[in-house]
């Protein structure tokens, strides 16, 4: 079967107008430069689906799906990439090689002798091989030590079929010896292919985590590096294949949903090791997504299993930020009204795996049971990040922001309880807070028909209707470049901030710097060369770092940047959405001085601000425990950090 060249794929894409293809399924109308319509991927009461004829891509402002004409066909009609290319080629009258058979390539049946059945058998063989190498060979000794150091028992390793991919090429030789077809090996995702068509093991020197579908069958792998390597990702996942779509797969879902039928909830962790450690501690309803973000498909799987999802992420500042992002994603999803959300916040600096190792499984189970909090309670605490509440101005700012969060709560009794708690904690007259809350409630726009309330507004049981939430939710961040309109506030009240706006200004500034710098990377060779010459450089947020790495790979095959072409190059839908948002920035307006400013913010200012915020939180906990030695240590550390921060500010002023 012929393998299409990148040049031919680009030719196929350019042979059609994306609007002509999409209009066969979606009614589009002109709105300014773009065409708009109702999104075909979710319930869409207000048209939120936009198509750019000029740049040949689509984007939904509600569900954030985006991509090229190929992505649209794959998403809507459940086609493989070769099938989508073949369909567009027919529309554009582009001849493909006579031995190219996209339709046959991706037709999968449930029968054991079908392509899907053979691919699953291939992954089962691979899983057994990697597990054997881990447990029974000298090559797996370092991986065994690593897993034992992480507290994993023999039973846990066997339960999750963990394995080890050695440094040497072994998988291809074993599978070829068993007589597996070359084309099947190519499509399995277990190998990379060089220009001569030779296959090579994809995974080397990695602990292997099998990724199983809803029936508990292995369909892909995730490999974790044993040795730190700046040139390779810490975790490497299988690419998408006919049997693996990461948007539709949840780690440990097969086992977790059985446990959820017993206790009525699922626990969302950040990583595979957290899920496995929790399982060893007797918590069998833990799951993890295939990346940093939940997808609509994964949420749809969750609501078919349970009506409660508990989010349990790391206890540090990045973990809290991840919880906030997860809450926003759930609020904006089509199933928002069907899920009751609770947050379990771990102690500062600990992840579930570390908590279990230090405290044991029984205490971890008790902690999960006794520390559930509502999204509103979490956000009231989340707003305190980086604030000095002994400072009157910062306290007033926090109280205003907190009242803004409480105003989103639908239950008046719950609102009153939150106000009373604030009043007691900060010794404020509750009547004054209640008056400010009343003012906030009067300013809130009436809920639109057919929209679901934000997470913070949910009572103990989620509402049964309406079924979806509008995009313009209370805590949904505006699209990049869209200015917030500050409402006039009567004196002496301060401007009320939402949870997103109350986030660290350094973080917001960092994201603006990252977006600007990545835009320059995509459009300017000089910026790419400058960053490649800086071995210590890395973006702060994962999505920008991943796009940066993929951009460097992209430019090894392309001389110039083309959005539609790069969208095809990027697999992750969340990254595609970020990429389309970046397209609105003006790359020509990024002078060298702006590049230097972006680098300073990303590499110096932001890490320092995060360290200060974490030290403040740790100091508050130390004071609560009356740990005087730690209080002294953290106070000295804060003084040093503030000195560094002041030096940076002085340099900025100069």
Steps between C-alpha positions, in 0.01 A plus 500: 500500500641839400597751767401855414770765504453823695508690170208296366301543822552879477388490135182314596418748776552797270283350226174587676346789689433388857174696501371295203570176684357607836188654345397149397434432869461844659291797390747790484430873481734788438602705804783741428803324358385156615206266461303392808250229583383263772775266616433139389701356790277610790162654580536857380211739563704801388724467190853457631662316207727714283669418169784705354514481122814711495699268725308178436419390853195469727461583869216469752503770768297275731644148486838622361525239227712625215711387209525462125256344257646157586432551872138594429432186300678276751306646795155516343502184290737291714751456220866414527748754368561300178125477440461875549785567255340263247160670532646849455710378206180385327336837559808684374564264206850415622633163387640278772733202441309202361608277789380745767196344672392724785158344530636151545761627740261622763202267475499321835264233619465334836589157361831357627643477148413861414759774500375624838517151646850443362622835633367421847669158490821677398476729803426207729816325378699821545363550852599148603848544349568830680365356827726196467804720433419708809450211738730225376806644326813689607405775253194582711688530829526881499130532418411253779701706748327817386152352547590349837636839610163649404334252737350266239460139606523192280120477512455857375752452220316186391156662539588781260727286279785747529805427289834625378613583146878440491757719328553235233267429206311188607130545424525505120710183494257312727189602307656426161604158627135436591407579140312827545435695180726798422205729424333406827821589686508837323145581610544381857671816629764282664766596248650797323578487130811641336517637146594161359185346647681304773324472835662568838374452855329820613574453870849468651613492865154582634267359763194398300141571605245311286201717406182292490161566344166475678512121468841477665687421177840663433479742209803724559791570735647785697871474578678689778870576470724350764788738435447875472545613141442858387467386139214257569162540671460357850194308385462371144158378386404287203372704206135472409418181309187319379455367855628796706352850530625678811192724513290188554723312744528536878775328695366224730141568388421129468577432866392839636149494361437167671605655832293812427186288484563417864592841645327728249796712395819513294827658614695698240877498557773676302718203407523125452718447809242678718228266374714189555614607848140579596393159375763339722361704792153355443362786290388322184290775342792720392543612139729729299453670165745458213649844556454821701148565379172311508319458170128504428521135400658406832240699693225324305652167608507619860136611518391162364669345802430734792355841588789605728860574409757588766811685381811407697811673367834592653500733801746756359418819308515332155263233634252765612524669161431163336188456716374842392558411133316170545203678658482741206512216248216319677293820525532556126419139407173370364458274805559770763149477641527123549807490727541589865860615550700486820863598561748318725800727564811319622748664741744742340783337311354148492343293226282193574792261448718689751215531753440124491866415541534734799168433675374163380187387318258523794576868565475572127154344482392702804644816348306450176182438696527788746647786295256527211409863430275676254644689202398823673693413817802412287482826307473706816828344610648511150454877491748535787796381293783751528304743720610646832168510686655689791531790257177702507496582129556138397240380751240741360583382148461139608165561672365672190613209283356248747162673497508480120544122523228458764260700283513218244361247751139419424394382847426803727565293815843398368575865412416605854725230648795610288445864601482405870825301471679795339370736765616274785843433353587864433290658778289702259141610555295238308235761420754700298602190305134409449430849366787470254373155397153644435655763276686229310185293456314800358776553242502140380333445163202268497575145397435431133252225413667170426813567704632317803631682810872516575650232725505737798123540466417132520323372813593166661322318219558614141203640309334270251428777248588685290753273331771743396672818608553805287857594410486833684521343845588689813847353532575438132806690385443734203670414175853631472508860389143567615509788748300478820276799548541627853165602644487826690483437874346752741744630760629383738468142367797345321472347156369146537729237348401160370701192600693508173577871532613459861766250386856615531571790267837340432324191365280707268805698389686174449233357275495817291878480469486132404237561233694790353829310502348186347340711227844642419645147498245392239558797271863599550809288434719728712287445811508124449879508467529718811297260714672188365832654611368522860522147649330605827197657333155351550148642495321507836171344385496152352290585194742768381805281563341216305410731210855637504649151474260404223578824316872418502420160351261657249768734366733210430255406224358841401671823399208729580218500754146422385225474763291234327808290434619530860152410627532170315845454654364542856299207638366630832163681456573725799825611338316562173262731689791690657664528159192654340479753785863599440418571138328822603829654615701727273836330454642796309461721808749307715828699504822358651447700820161332549663158455750586773217612731312175437808294581563691823140448616501129413845409629538731802194684622240224488700228679586753772134602546394136526769430761379796708139380484598147606718630784210715626266203508759289680556781753126518575493127569813522717338779707184291539713212639716737711810351338738780603809349338325470166349849539849646539633303204212602272518864611868517402418331169224754430731792578753365251230446236363851551852638460534321168161631395598856593819472294294394199264795549798735522637358176159549337490862613852560372 
